Amino acid sequence: MSLMKTHKTLQVAAPSALGPMTPEEAQLLEKLDLTRLPRHVAVIMDGNGRWAQKRHLPRIAGHRSGTQTARSTIETCARLKVEALTLYAFSVENWRRPKTEIDFLMQLLREYLRKEMPLLQKNKIRMRFLGRTEELPSGVQNDVREAMEQTAGNQGMVLCIALNYGGRAEIIDAMNAILAERNGHGERTAITEEQLARHLYTDGLPDPDLLIRTSGEMRVSNFLLWQIAYAEIFVTETLWPDFNRARLLEALLEFQKRERRYGGIREGDASDEKPARVAGQ
């Protein structure tokens, strides 16, 4: 479901957890309150193609460079004790891209899982994959299954890779799962938010507190539509391959400046509002 079923003790990273830092990173980290980090960060990794185009390189060069940014983001979030990180890697709409690019992306994913497994294990990261993974090429399905099995016992950050993912498809899949459960029981009660959340791909994880989108696009692109209902959204013009650790720390700092009300107001706020003026006064 979208909220954790049991209380989890807050884990706070030590200021030295990130290891060697640039002066800019050290300055940003000093401003960051490590006790108020988002529990779940979701990222729309956008701009690989434009990054490559600006450098007169093929699009695949941008995707490959983007994996280095993913590595930095994953390791930084894990060391800061963020509970969950979800990266939007491949959407259900991305099948419309040229076959050569799709094949490269699938191969890049397989290569990444093999090369980065030592890093994942070192940081005690547990992997999950969100989406219709059964529709992926068989080799990719095998690698996805192996990655989850190899990291299943890890107790650190949960790394979710949204792969063949679509927010609308996820909600449809959840509704169909509920209907399948009910078919043999004759239930006629209304579906609740809790029931639906239990059947989403993110079952057991907190909803994202922070959604980051790179490359300046002002849309959510069918990503975690249910789960980001109250997420703080941070959009940066930085293209994904250039989204380094300093830019991530900036996003976390911006998150901590936001006042999160979840549709309500703080006590005393209502009394501060001036009464509406009556015509003629």
NUDREN-414320 format. One record per residue: residue in three letters; x, y, z of N, C-alpha, C in turn. Coordinates in steps of 0.05 Angstrom, whole numbers, padded with zeros to 5 digits. Layout:
# residues N
ALA:X:Y:Z:X:Y:Z:X:Y:Z
...
# end
This chain:
# residues 281
MET:00017:-00024:00000:00000:00000:00000:00017:00025:00000
SER:00005:00048:-00001:00021:00072:-00005:00033:00083:00021
LEU:00024:00073:00044:00037:00080:00069:00048:00055:00081
MET:00071:00058:00095:00084:00035:00107:00065:00022:00128
LYS:00065:-00004:00129:00047:-00018:00147:00057:-00017:00175
THR:00082:-00015:00179:00093:-00014:00206:00111:00011:00209
HIS:00113:00021:00234:00130:00044:00239:00159:00037:00234
LYS:00173:00054:00221:00201:00049:00216:00218:00070:00230
THR:00238:00061:00245:00254:00080:00260:00270:00097:00240
LEU:00270:00124:00245:00283:00142:00227:00313:00137:00229
GLN:00326:00133:00206:00355:00131:00204:00366:00156:00192
VAL:00386:00167:00206:00398:00192:00197:00427:00188:00190
ALA:00434:00198:00166:00462:00195:00157:00480:00214:00172
ALA:00505:00205:00175:00525:00223:00186:00534:00242:00165
PRO:00542:00267:00173:00550:00287:00152:00573:00277:00135
SER:00589:00258:00145:00612:00248:00129:00604:00225:00111
ALA:00579:00218:00110:00570:00194:00095:00576:00195:00065
LEU:00577:00219:00054:00581:00222:00025:00610:00220:00017
GLY:00628:00219:00036:00656:00217:00029:00667:00243:00018
PRO:00688:00242:00002:00700:00267:-00009:00680:00283:-00024
MET:00680:00310:-00020:00661:00328:-00033:00675:00352:-00045
THR:00662:00363:-00065:00672:00389:-00075:00664:00411:-00056
PRO:00677:00434:-00057:00669:00456:-00039:00639:00463:-00042
GLU:00628:00462:-00066:00600:00468:-00070:00582:00447:-00056
GLU:00589:00422:-00059:00574:00401:-00046:00575:00403:-00015
ALA:00598:00409:-00005:00602:00412:00024:00585:00435:00035
GLN:00584:00457:00020:00568:00480:00028:00538:00473:00028
LEU:00529:00459:00008:00501:00451:00006:00494:00431:00028
LEU:00511:00412:00033:00506:00392:00054:00504:00405:00081
GLU:00520:00425:00086:00520:00439:00112:00493:00452:00117
LYS:00479:00461:00096:00453:00474:00099:00431:00454:00102
LEU:00436:00429:00095:00415:00408:00094:00410:00397:00122
ASP:00384:00395:00130:00376:00382:00155:00373:00353:00149
LEU:00391:00336:00158:00391:00308:00152:00368:00293:00166
THR:00355:00306:00185:00332:00293:00199:00306:00299:00184
ARG:00306:00315:00163:00281:00322:00150:00283:00317:00120
LEU:00296:00296:00113:00298:00288:00084:00272:00274:00076
PRO:00265:00275:00050:00242:00260:00041:00246:00230:00045
ARG:00225:00216:00051:00227:00187:00054:00229:00174:00027
HIS:00216:00185:00007:00215:00173:-00020:00220:00195:-00041
VAL:00240:00192:-00057:00246:00211:-00078:00240:00197:-00105
ALA:00225:00210:-00122:00220:00199:-00149:00232:00218:-00170
VAL:00243:00206:-00191:00258:00223:-00210:00249:00216:-00239
ILE:00241:00237:-00254:00237:00234:-00283:00263:00242:-00296
MET:00278:00223:-00306:00305:00228:-00316:00303:00237:-00345
ASP:00301:00263:-00350:00295:00273:-00377:00318:00289:-00387
GLY:00323:00288:-00413:00342:00306:-00426:00367:00292:-00438
ASN:00367:00265:-00437:00391:00251:-00449:00395:00257:-00478
GLY:00373:00257:-00493:00374:00262:-00522:00384:00290:-00528
ARG:00373:00310:-00513:00380:00338:-00518:00409:00343:-00510
TRP:00418:00329:-00488:00446:00331:-00480:00465:00322:-00502
ALA:00458:00300:-00515:00474:00289:-00536:00473:00307:-00561
GLN:00449:00317:-00567:00446:00335:-00590:00462:00360:-00588
LYS:00463:00372:-00564:00479:00396:-00560:00509:00391:-00565
ARG:00517:00366:-00562:00545:00359:-00566:00550:00346:-00592
HIS:00530:00346:-00609:00532:00333:-00636:00539:00304:-00634
LEU:00527:00290:-00614:00531:00262:-00610:00505:00247:-00615
PRO:00506:00221:-00620:00482:00205:-00623:00467:00204:-00596
ARG:00441:00199:-00598:00424:00198:-00574:00434:00178:-00554
ILE:00444:00155:-00564:00453:00134:-00546:00476:00144:-00528
ALA:00491:00163:-00537:00513:00174:-00520:00501:00188:-00496
GLY:00478:00201:-00500:00465:00214:-00478:00454:00194:-00458
HIS:00443:00172:-00468:00432:00151:-00450:00455:00139:-00434
ARG:00478:00134:-00447:00500:00122:-00432:00511:00141:-00411
SER:00513:00167:-00418:00522:00186:-00398:00502:00188:-00375
GLY:00477:00185:-00381:00456:00186:-00360:00459:00165:-00339
THR:00470:00142:-00347:00474:00120:-00327:00493:00129:-00305
GLN:00513:00146:-00312:00531:00156:-00291:00517:00174:-00271
THR:00498:00190:-00281:00482:00206:-00263:00465:00189:-00246
ALA:00453:00168:-00257:00437:00150:-00242:00454:00137:-00219
ARG:00478:00129:-00226:00495:00117:-00206:00500:00136:-00182
SER:00507:00161:-00189:00512:00181:-00168:00487:00186:-00151
THR:00464:00189:-00164:00439:00194:-00150:00432:00171:-00131
ILE:00435:00147:-00141:00428:00123:-00125:00446:00122:-00101
GLU:00472:00125:-00105:00491:00122:-00083:00487:00145:-00062
THR:00483:00169:-00072:00479:00191:-00054:00454:00188:-00037
CYS:00432:00180:-00049:00407:00176:-00034:00410:00153:-00014
ALA:00424:00132:-00022:00428:00109:-00004:00444:00118:00021
ARG:00465:00133:00016:00483:00142:00038:00469:00163:00056
LEU:00450:00178:00045:00435:00197:00061:00412:00184:00076
LYS:00409:00157:00073:00388:00142:00086:00360:00149:00077
VAL:00358:00157:00051:00331:00160:00040:00319:00132:00038
GLU:00294:00130:00045:00281:00104:00047:00277:00090:00020
ALA:00268:00106:00000:00263:00095:-00026:00269:00115:-00048
LEU:00278:00105:-00070:00284:00122:-00094:00272:00108:-00118
THR:00256:00122:-00133:00244:00111:-00158:00254:00127:-00182
LEU:00265:00113:-00201:00275:00125:-00226:00258:00116:-00249
TYR:00249:00135:-00265:00232:00130:-00288:00251:00123:-00312
ALA:00254:00098:-00318:00274:00089:-00337:00262:00084:-00365
PHE:00238:00073:-00367:00226:00066:-00393:00196:00065:-00390
SER:00182:00081:-00405:00152:00082:-00402:00139:00064:-00423
VAL:00113:00060:-00419:00098:00044:-00438:00097:00058:-00465
GLU:00099:00085:-00465:00099:00100:-00490:00126:00099:-00505
ASN:00147:00092:-00491:00174:00092:-00503:00177:00070:-00525
TRP:00158:00051:-00526:00159:00031:-00548:00156:00044:-00575
ARG:00147:00069:-00576:00143:00083:-00601:00169:00093:-00613
ARG:00191:00092:-00597:00217:00101:-00607:00228:00082:-00627
PRO:00249:00091:-00642:00261:00073:-00662:00271:00047:-00648
LYS:00269:00025:-00663:00277:-00001:-00652:00306:-00002:-00643
THR:00323:00012:-00658:00351:00012:-00651:00356:00025:-00624
GLU:00341:00046:-00618:00344:00060:-00592:00332:00042:-00570
ILE:00310:00029:-00575:00298:00012:-00555:00317:-00011:-00548
ASP:00328:-00023:-00569:00347:-00046:-00564:00371:-00036:-00548
PHE:00381:-00012:-00554:00404:-00002:-00539:00396:00002:-00510
LEU:00373:00014:-00505:00364:00019:-00477:00362:-00007:-00461
MET:00351:-00028:-00474:00348:-00053:-00460:00376:-00065:-00454
GLN:00394:-00064:-00474:00421:-00074:-00469:00435:-00058:-00448
LEU:00431:-00031:-00448:00443:-00014:-00428:00434:-00021:-00400
LEU:00408:-00027:-00398:00397:-00035:-00372:00410:-00061:-00362
ARG:00412:-00080:-00380:00424:-00106:-00372:00454:-00102:-00364
GLU:00467:-00086:-00379:00495:-00080:-00373:00498:-00066:-00346
TYR:00479:-00047:-00341:00480:-00032:-00316:00476:-00051:-00292
LEU:00456:-00069:-00294:00450:-00087:-00272:00474:-00104:-00265
ARG:00489:-00113:-00286:00512:-00130:-00281:00535:-00114:-00269
LYS:00540:-00091:-00280:00563:-00075:-00271:00559:-00063:-00243
GLU:00534:-00055:-00237:00529:-00040:-00213:00521:-00058:-00189
MET:00519:-00084:-00193:00511:-00101:-00171:00529:-00099:-00147
PRO:00556:-00097:-00150:00573:-00094:-00126:00567:-00068:-00111
LEU:00561:-00046:-00125:00554:-00021:-00112:00528:-00024:-00097
LEU:00508:-00037:-00109:00482:-00041:-00096:00485:-00058:-00071
GLN:00501:-00078:-00073:00505:-00096:-00049:00521:-00081:-00027
LYS:00541:-00066:-00035:00557:-00051:-00016:00540:-00031:00000
ASN:00520:-00019:-00013:00503:00001:00000:00477:-00012:00010
LYS:00476:-00039:00009:00453:-00053:00020:00426:-00045:00008
ILE:00427:-00040:-00018:00403:-00030:-00033:00387:-00054:-00042
ARG:00361:-00052:-00039:00342:-00073:-00048:00328:-00063:-00073
MET:00328:-00079:-00094:00316:-00071:-00119:00288:-00080:-00123
ARG:00272:-00063:-00135:00245:-00070:-00144:00241:-00058:-00172
PHE:00224:-00070:-00187:00218:-00060:-00214:00188:-00055:-00216
LEU:00180:-00032:-00225:00152:-00024:-00227:00144:-00023:-00256
GLY:00123:-00037:-00262:00113:-00036:-00290:00106:-00064:-00300
ARG:00099:-00065:-00325:00091:-00091:-00338:00116:-00105:-00348
THR:00132:-00115:-00329:00157:-00127:-00335:00154:-00153:-00351
GLU:00131:-00165:-00349:00126:-00190:-00364:00125:-00186:-00394
GLU:00123:-00160:-00403:00123:-00154:-00431:00151:-00147:-00442
LEU:00171:-00148:-00425:00198:-00141:-00433:00211:-00165:-00447
PRO:00232:-00161:-00462:00247:-00184:-00475:00255:-00204:-00453
SER:00256:-00229:-00460:00261:-00251:-00440:00287:-00247:-00426
GLY:00308:-00238:-00440:00334:-00234:-00427:00333:-00213:-00406
VAL:00318:-00191:-00412:00315:-00169:-00392:00299:-00179:-00368
GLN:00278:-00195:-00373:00262:-00206:-00352:00279:-00223:-00333
ASN:00297:-00239:-00344:00315:-00256:-00328:00333:-00239:-00311
ASP:00344:-00218:-00322:00363:-00200:-00307:00348:-00185:-00285
VAL:00324:-00177:-00291:00307:-00163:-00271:00301:-00182:-00248
ARG:00294:-00206:-00254:00288:-00226:-00233:00312:-00232:-00216
GLU:00335:-00235:-00229:00360:-00241:-00215:00368:-00218:-00197
ALA:00365:-00193:-00206:00372:-00170:-00190:00355:-00168:-00165
MET:00329:-00174:-00168:00312:-00173:-00144:00319:-00196:-00125
GLU:00325:-00219:-00136:00332:-00242:-00118:00359:-00237:-00104
GLN:00378:-00226:-00118:00404:-00221:-00106:00404:-00200:-00084
THR:00385:-00181:-00086:00385:-00159:-00067:00362:-00161:-00047
ALA:00347:-00183:-00048:00322:-00186:-00032:00328:-00184:-00002
GLY:00351:-00193:00007:00358:-00193:00036:00369:-00166:00046
ASN:00374:-00147:00028:00386:-00122:00037:00366:-00105:00052
GLN:00376:-00090:00072:00358:-00075:00089:00361:-00045:00086
GLY:00375:-00036:00065:00379:-00007:00061:00357:00004:00044
MET:00364:00024:00028:00345:00038:00011:00332:00019:-00009
VAL:00307:00023:-00015:00294:00009:-00037:00297:00025:-00062
LEU:00309:00013:-00082:00312:00026:-00108:00292:00014:-00127
CYS:00273:00031:-00136:00253:00022:-00155:00259:00033:-00183
ILE:00260:00015:-00202:00264:00023:-00230:00237:00020:-00244
ALA:00226:00042:-00253:00201:00041:-00268:00207:00034:-00297
LEU:00199:00010:-00305:00207:-00003:-00330:00183:-00014:-00344
ASN:00179:-00005:-00369:00153:-00010:-00383:00130:-00001:-00364
TYR:00133:00023:-00355:00115:00034:-00335:00097:00056:-00346
GLY:00073:00057:-00336:00054:00078:-00342:00035:00081:-00319
GLY:00030:00106:-00310:00013:00111:-00287:-00015:00101:-00291
ARG:-00026:00106:-00315:-00053:00097:-00321:-00054:00066:-00322
ALA:-00033:00055:-00334:-00032:00025:-00336:-00031:00013:-00308
GLU:-00017:00026:-00290:-00014:00016:-00263:-00041:00015:-00249
ILE:-00057:00037:-00252:-00083:00038:-00239:-00102:00017:-00251
ILE:-00100:00014:-00278:-00117:-00007:-00291:-00109:-00035:-00281
ASP:-00083:-00040:-00278:-00074:-00066:-00268:-00084:-00070:-00240
ALA:-00083:-00050:-00223:-00092:-00052:-00196:-00122:-00058:-00195
MET:-00138:-00044:-00211:-00167:-00049:-00212:-00173:-00077:-00221
ASN:-00159:-00086:-00242:-00163:-00114:-00252:-00156:-00135:-00231
ALA:-00135:-00129:-00215:-00127:-00148:-00194:-00149:-00149:-00172
ILE:-00161:-00126:-00166:-00182:-00126:-00146:-00206:-00141:-00156
LEU:-00213:-00136:-00181:-00236:-00150:-00193:-00232:-00180:-00194
ALA:-00207:-00189:-00200:-00201:-00217:-00201:-00204:-00230:-00173
GLU:-00196:-00215:-00152:-00199:-00225:-00125:-00229:-00228:-00117
ARG:-00245:-00209:-00127:-00273:-00208:-00119:-00290:-00228:-00134
ASN:-00282:-00237:-00157:-00298:-00254:-00174:-00309:-00279:-00159
GLY:-00292:-00290:-00143:-00300:-00315:-00129:-00314:-00310:-00103
HIS:-00316:-00285:-00095:-00327:-00279:-00068:-00354:-00264:-00068
GLY:-00362:-00255:-00092:-00387:-00241:-00094:-00389:-00215:-00079
GLU:-00366:-00201:-00075:-00366:-00176:-00061:-00379:-00154:-00078
ARG:-00394:-00136:-00064:-00406:-00114:-00078:-00400:-00087:-00065
THR:-00382:-00087:-00046:-00375:-00062:-00032:-00358:-00044:-00050
ALA:-00358:-00019:-00044:-00342:00000:-00059:-00312:-00004:-00055
ILE:-00296:00001:-00075:-00267:-00001:-00073:-00257:00023:-00057
THR:-00240:00019:-00038:-00229:00040:-00021:-00201:00048:-00032
GLU:-00191:00071:-00022:-00164:00079:-00030:-00144:00059:-00020
GLU:-00148:00048:00004:-00129:00029:00016:-00128:00004:-00001
GLN:-00151:-00006:-00010:-00151:-00030:-00027:-00136:-00025:-00053
LEU:-00141:-00002:-00065:-00127:00004:-00090:-00097:00006:-00086
ALA:-00089:00020:-00064:-00061:00023:-00059:-00046:-00003:-00055
ARG:-00060:-00023:-00043:-00048:-00049:-00038:-00042:-00064:-00064
HIS:-00055:-00056:-00086:-00051:-00070:-00111:-00034:-00054:-00131
LEU:-00024:-00031:-00122:-00006:-00015:-00139:00022:-00028:-00139
TYR:00038:-00021:-00159:00065:-00033:-00160:00082:-00025:-00136
THR:00075:-00003:-00123:00091:00008:-00101:00081:-00002:-00073
ASP:00065:-00022:-00073:00054:-00033:-00048:00077:-00036:-00027
GLY:00072:-00025:-00003:00092:-00027:00018:00111:-00004:00021
LEU:00111:00014:00001:00128:00037:00002:00113:00063:00008
PRO:00126:00082:00021:00112:00108:00025:00109:00122:-00001
ASP:00088:00139:-00004:00085:00154:-00028:00109:00174:-00030
PRO:00117:00181:-00055:00139:00200:-00058:00133:00227:-00044
ASP:00152:00237:-00030:00150:00264:-00018:00160:00285:-00038
LEU:00179:00276:-00055:00192:00295:-00074:00194:00282:-00101
LEU:00184:00297:-00121:00186:00288:-00149:00205:00308:-00163
ILE:00227:00298:-00174:00246:00314:-00188:00243:00309:-00218
ARG:00242:00330:-00234:00242:00327:-00263:00264:00345:-00275
THR:00282:00332:-00290:00303:00347:-00303:00295:00356:-00330
SER:00310:00374:-00342:00307:00385:-00369:00285:00406:-00372
GLY:00272:00414:-00350:00254:00437:-00351:00226:00431:-00361
GLU:00219:00407:-00368:00192:00401:-00377:00172:00402:-00354
MET:00150:00416:-00358:00131:00421:-00336:00107:00401:-00338
ARG:00113:00376:-00337:00092:00356:-00337:00101:00331:-00322
VAL:00082:00314:-00314:00090:00290:-00298:00092:00265:-00316
SER:00084:00267:-00341:00088:00245:-00360:00079:00218:-00351
ASN:00055:00216:-00340:00042:00190:-00334:00059:00175:-00314
PHE:00071:00189:-00295:00089:00176:-00276:00077:00177:-00248
LEU:00073:00154:-00236:00063:00151:-00208:00039:00170:-00203
LEU:00020:00169:-00221:-00003:00188:-00219:-00017:00187:-00193
TRP:-00021:00163:-00182:-00035:00160:-00156:-00017:00169:-00133
GLN:00008:00160:-00134:00026:00164:-00111:00036:00192:-00107
ILE:00037:00209:-00128:00048:00236:-00125:00026:00257:-00119
ALA:00003:00248:-00109:-00019:00266:-00104:-00010:00290:-00086
TYR:00008:00285:-00067:00017:00306:-00049:00047:00310:-00050
ALA:00060:00301:-00071:00089:00304:-00073:00096:00333:-00079
GLU:00119:00342:-00068:00130:00367:-00076:00144:00363:-00103
ILE:00140:00381:-00122:00151:00378:-00148:00174:00398:-00152
PHE:00197:00388:-00160:00221:00404:-00165:00229:00400:-00194
VAL:00227:00422:-00210:00234:00421:-00238:00260:00437:-00242
THR:00279:00426:-00255:00304:00440:-00261:00310:00440:-00291
GLU:00322:00461:-00301:00329:00462:-00329:00353:00444:-00335
THR:00367:00435:-00315:00390:00417:-00319:00382:00392:-00333
LEU:00397:00384:-00354:00392:00359:-00368:00402:00336:-00351
TRP:00390:00313:-00353:00396:00291:-00335:00426:00284:-00334
PRO:00441:00282:-00355:00469:00275:-00353:00485:00295:-00337
ASP:00475:00320:-00335:00489:00341:-00320:00478:00344:-00291
PHE:00459:00327:-00283:00447:00329:-00257:00465:00315:-00237
ASN:00486:00329:-00228:00506:00317:-00210:00497:00318:-00181
ARG:00515:00311:-00163:00508:00308:-00135:00500:00336:-00123
ALA:00513:00357:-00132:00507:00384:-00122:00478:00391:-00129
ARG:00470:00384:-00154:00442:00390:-00162:00422:00374:-00146
LEU:00429:00350:-00139:00411:00333:-00123:00408:00346:-00095
LEU:00430:00355:-00083:00429:00367:-00057:00413:00393:-00058
GLU:00415:00408:-00080:00398:00432:-00084:00368:00425:-00083
ALA:00361:00403:-00096:00333:00394:-00097:00324:00387:-00069
LEU:00341:00374:-00053:00333:00366:-00026:00331:00391:-00009
LEU:00348:00411:-00013:00345:00436:00002:00319:00451:-00005
GLU:00312:00451:-00030:00287:00464:-00038:00264:00450:-00026
PHE:00265:00423:-00024:00243:00408:-00011:00240:00417:00018
GLN:00262:00422:00032:00260:00429:00060:00249:00457:00064
LYS:00248:00473:00043:00237:00500:00045:00206:00500:00042
ARG:00196:00478:00031:00167:00477:00026:00151:00471:00052
GLU:00128:00483:00053:00110:00477:00076:00089:00457:00066
ARG:00089:00434:00078:00072:00412:00069:00046:00411:00086
ARG:00024:00417:00073:-00002:00419:00088:-00021:00396:00082
TYR:-00017:00382:00060:-00034:00360:00052:-00064:00369:00051
GLY:-00068:00393:00041:-00096:00402:00037:-00107:00417:00061
GLY:-00093:00417:00083:-00102:00431:00107:-00087:00457:00112
ILE:-00091:00469:00135:-00077:00493:00143:-00067:00490:00171
ARG:-00047:00505:00178:-00037:00504:00205:-00056:00518:00224
GLU:-00056:00509:00250:-00072:00523:00269:-00064:00552:00271
GLY:-00084:00570:00270:-00078:00598:00271:-00078:00612:00244
ASP:-00074:00596:00223:-00073:00608:00196:-00100:00620:00188
ALA:-00122:00605:00195:-00148:00614:00187:-00155:00641:00200
SER:-00147:00645:00225:-00153:00669:00239:-00138:00693:00228
ASP:-00116:00687:00213:-00100:00709:00202:-00112:00720:00177
GLU:-00131:00706:00165:-00143:00715:00140:-00162:00739:00146
LYS:-00161:00759:00129:-00178:00782:00132:-00206:00775:00122
PRO:-00227:00783:00137:-00254:00778:00128:-00260:00792:00102
ALA:-00277:00779:00085:-00284:00791:00060:-00299:00817:00064
ARG:-00294:00837:00048:-00308:00862:00050:-00336:00860:00038
VAL:-00355:00873:00052:-00382:00873:00043:-00386:00898:00025
ALA:-00400:00894:00003:-00404:00916:-00016:-00417:00940:-00002
GLY:-00407:00964:-00007:-00418:00988:00005:-00403:00997:00030
GLN:-00385:00979:00041:-00371:00986:00065:-00347:01003:00058
# end
